Amino acid sequence: MMAYADRKEWEDVVPIEQDDGPNPPCAISYSKAYVDAMNYFRAVMHTCEKSQRAFDLTTGGCQCFGLAFHMKRMKRIFAIDVVS
């Protein structure tokens, strides 16, 4: 899967990195693909973007990272808004 950071259709989006604060109680070692997708997901959430590419992001994220509850929830919301 090509990183969202390398995709032309996402070049106008500034990804938002996870901020665990200066002293996180437990550092989690996420895969690069997970970090990339979640950074762009946070950016989409921050701007309240409801578009086909946002829907595609949640669809790809749900397939790759089945436990990402927020992505699954937003996929439903995006599906309603994109279709209507």
BELSULFEN-V955498 format. One record per backbone hydrogen bond with DSSP energy under -0.5 kcal/mol. NH is the residue of the N-H (numbers start at 1). CO is the residue of the C=O. Records with the same first field share a line. If there is no record, write none. Layout:
NH=CO / CO
This chain:
6=3
7=4
10=7
11=8
13=10
15=13
16=39
17=15
20=18
24=21
30=28
35=31
36=32
37=33
38=34
39=35
40=36
41=37
42=38
43=39
44=40
45=41
46=42
47=43
48=44 / 45
49=44
55=51
56=52
57=53
58=54
59=55
60=56
61=57
62=58
63=59
64=60
65=61
68=65
69=67
72=68
73=69
74=70
75=71
76=72
77=73
78=74
79=75
80=76
81=77
82=78
83=79
84=80
